[in-house]
Amino acid sequence: MKLKVYSPDGKTSREQDFAEIPQFEGNRGSQALKEVIVAINANARLGTHSTKTRGEVSGGGKKPWRQKGTGRARAGSIRSPLWSGGGVVFGPKPRDYSKKVNAQVKALAFSRALFDRAIAGEIDVIEAWSVAQPKTKIIDEVIGRIAPIGKILIVDDTFPVAAVRAARNIQRVSIQEAAKLNAKDLAQYKRIIISTKGMEKIIARANGGKN
């Protein structure tokens, strides 16, 4: 599979064959990719939402008015769910949303996501993320030459400090190290720009390395 490889300044490019990228036929791995993305989103949920039942709302120990003779509907407590400020029926309570996905499914999903983005031409490779000075303008120009629009994910094996400082202020750009990259990262960005070393790490993971 051929991908464009750009110079560190993004001004020149060449095509390079990355034959080690896993190949897929048909829909193999698509269901695994969906399951992993659902699990990642679920695991990010805090599950701290909570409402009070009528037994937890304060007050209401006394019957608001007598049962008969007032002309009003009978009422036993101001904590009733029918009253403003009363309890909530079947409201949310703290819960754990996390889902478990085994390592084989994660590995399959990661490889499938990598293949899908590469075959669609949405992955570019840069020789290195190196900037002379930690200035946002410099790295923004480099990224703009490769991918002028859309949400961009930039990936490296280990980012130089100057590159991180320069890129973190660009609103449309996210930063991720190759070892921490997951299937959702590969799926959600319009374009992905990966350093040569980062691509080596990703390909190694896709071919049986640690996910």
C-alpha positions in Angstrom: 0.0 0.0 0.0 1.5 3.3 -1.1 1.3 6.5 1.1 2.7 10.0 0.6 5.7 10.8 2.6 6.4 14.5 3.2 9.6 16.3 4.1 9.7 17.8 7.6 8.7 21.2 6.2 5.8 19.7 4.2 7.0 21.2 0.9 8.0 18.1 -0.9 6.6 14.6 -1.0 7.2 11.2 -2.5 5.3 7.9 -2.6 6.5 5.0 -0.5 5.1 1.5 -0.3 4.1 0.3 3.2 3.5 -3.4 2.4 3.4 -4.3 6.1 0.0 -2.6 6.6 -2.5 -5.4 7.2 -4.9 -6.1 4.3 -8.6 -6.9 4.6 -11.2 -8.2 2.3 -15.0 -7.5 2.6 -16.3 -6.5 6.0 -13.8 -8.5 8.1 -13.0 -6.6 11.2 -15.7 -3.9 10.8 -17.9 -5.3 13.6 -14.9 -5.5 15.9 -14.1 -1.8 15.1 -17.7 -0.8 16.0 -17.5 -2.8 19.2 -14.2 -1.2 20.3 -15.4 2.4 19.5 -18.6 1.8 21.5 -16.5 0.4 24.4 -14.1 3.3 24.3 -17.0 5.8 24.4 -18.8 3.9 27.2 -15.6 3.7 29.3 -15.2 7.4 29.1 -18.6 8.0 30.7 -18.4 8.9 34.4 -21.7 7.5 35.3 -22.1 10.0 38.2 -25.5 11.3 37.3 -28.1 11.0 40.1 -31.6 12.0 41.0 -33.5 11.7 44.2 -36.4 9.4 44.7 -39.4 10.5 46.9 -37.7 8.7 49.8 -34.6 10.9 49.5 -36.2 14.3 49.1 -36.2 16.3 52.3 -39.4 17.4 54.0 -42.9 16.0 53.4 -43.4 14.2 56.6 -46.7 15.8 57.2 -49.8 15.4 55.1 -50.3 18.7 53.3 -54.0 18.9 54.0 -56.8 16.7 55.3 -58.1 13.9 53.1 -61.6 15.2 52.5 -63.6 18.4 52.5 -61.1 20.8 51.0 -62.2 20.5 47.3 -58.6 19.7 46.3 -57.1 16.5 45.2 -56.0 14.2 48.0 -52.3 14.4 48.7 -50.1 12.4 51.1 -46.7 14.1 50.8 -45.1 17.1 49.1 -42.4 14.6 48.1 -44.7 13.0 45.6 -43.3 12.8 42.0 -46.4 14.7 40.9 -45.3 17.8 42.8 -42.7 20.3 41.8 -39.6 19.6 43.9 -40.7 16.1 44.6 -38.9 12.9 43.9 -38.1 11.5 40.5 -39.6 8.2 39.2 -37.1 5.9 37.6 -34.5 8.7 37.4 -30.8 8.0 36.7 -28.6 6.7 39.4 -24.8 6.3 39.5 -23.7 3.3 37.4 -20.8 1.8 35.7 -21.0 2.0 31.9 -17.7 0.3 31.2 -17.5 -2.5 28.6 -14.8 -5.1 28.4 -13.3 -6.0 25.0 -10.7 -8.8 24.7 -7.2 -8.1 23.3 -7.9 -10.0 20.0 -10.9 -7.9 19.2 -9.0 -4.7 20.0 -6.1 -5.8 17.8 -8.4 -6.6 14.9 -10.3 -3.3 15.2 -7.0 -1.4 15.3 -5.7 -3.1 12.2 -9.0 -2.6 10.4 -9.2 1.1 11.2 -5.6 1.5 10.0 -6.4 -0.3 6.7 -9.6 1.7 6.2 -7.9 5.1 6.6 -4.9 4.1 4.5 -6.9 2.7 1.6 -9.0 5.9 1.6 -5.9 8.0 1.3 -6.6 9.7 4.6 -3.2 8.9 6.2 0.0 10.8 5.3 3.5 10.3 6.6 6.0 13.0 7.5 9.7 12.2 7.9 9.8 13.8 11.3 8.0 16.3 13.5 10.9 18.7 13.9 10.7 22.5 14.4 13.6 24.8 14.9 11.6 26.8 17.5 8.5 26.0 19.5 6.3 28.4 17.5 2.7 27.6 16.5 3.0 29.4 13.2 5.8 27.1 12.0 4.1 23.8 12.6 0.7 25.2 11.5 2.2 26.0 8.1 3.7 22.5 7.8 0.3 20.9 8.7 -1.5 23.4 6.4 0.6 22.3 3.4 -0.3 18.6 4.0 -3.9 18.9 5.2 -5.3 22.4 4.7 -8.8 21.8 6.3 -10.5 19.5 8.8 -9.7 17.9 12.1 -6.2 16.6 12.1 -4.5 14.0 14.3 -0.7 14.1 14.3 1.2 11.0 15.6 4.8 10.4 16.5 6.7 7.7 18.4 7.9 10.3 20.9 7.2 14.0 20.2 10.0 16.5 20.6 9.1 19.1 23.3 9.3 21.9 20.8 6.8 20.2 18.5 4.3 19.6 21.3 4.5 23.2 22.4 4.0 24.5 18.9 1.1 22.2 18.0 -1.0 22.2 21.2 -2.4 25.7 20.5 -3.9 24.8 17.1 -7.6 24.2 17.6 -8.1 21.7 14.8 -5.1 19.6 15.7 -4.8 16.8 18.2 -1.6 15.1 19.4 -1.1 11.4 20.1 1.8 9.1 20.6 1.9 5.9 18.5 2.0 3.6 21.6 -1.3 5.2 22.9 -3.1 5.3 19.6 -6.4 3.4 19.5 -9.0 2.4 17.0 -11.2 5.4 17.8 -8.3 7.8 17.2 -7.8 6.3 13.8 -11.5 6.5 12.9 -12.6 9.9 14.1 -10.2 12.4 12.4 -10.5 13.8 8.8 -6.8 13.3 8.2 -4.0 11.6 10.1 -0.3 12.7 9.7 2.2 10.2 11.2 5.9 10.5 11.5 8.1 7.8 9.9 9.0 6.4 13.4 5.4 6.6 14.5 4.3 4.6 11.4 6.9 1.9 12.2 5.5 1.6 15.7 1.9 1.5 14.5 2.6 -1.1 11.8 4.4 -3.2 14.4 1.4 -3.0 16.7 -1.0 -3.9 13.8 1.1 -7.0 13.0 1.0 -8.5 16.5 2.7 -6.0 18.7 1.2 -4.6 21.9 -2.2 -2.9 21.6 
